[in-house]
Amino acid sequence: MKTISIIPFIISAPVKVKNTSERDKLTAFARLEASRKLFSESIEYDVEREEAMNEKYGSVD
C-alpha cells in the first residue's frame, strides 16, 4: 500500500505589482532631481577637514 503525502494548505505571499508606468518614472526622477539640487551646494573640503580634525583632536595651533 502506497503512502500519499498531502499538504493541507499552500502558503504564499501576495505578489507585489510593479508600477512601471512612464508617469511614475517621471515623478520619481523629479523627486530625485529635487533632492539632488537640494544637496548640491559646493563643499570646501580643506575647511571641512580642518573643522572635523579640530573637533576630534582639538586645535593644534
Secondary structure by P-SEA (a helix, b strand, c coil): cbbbbbccbbbbccbbbbbccaaaaaaaaaaaaaaaaaaccccaaaaaaaaaaaaaccccc
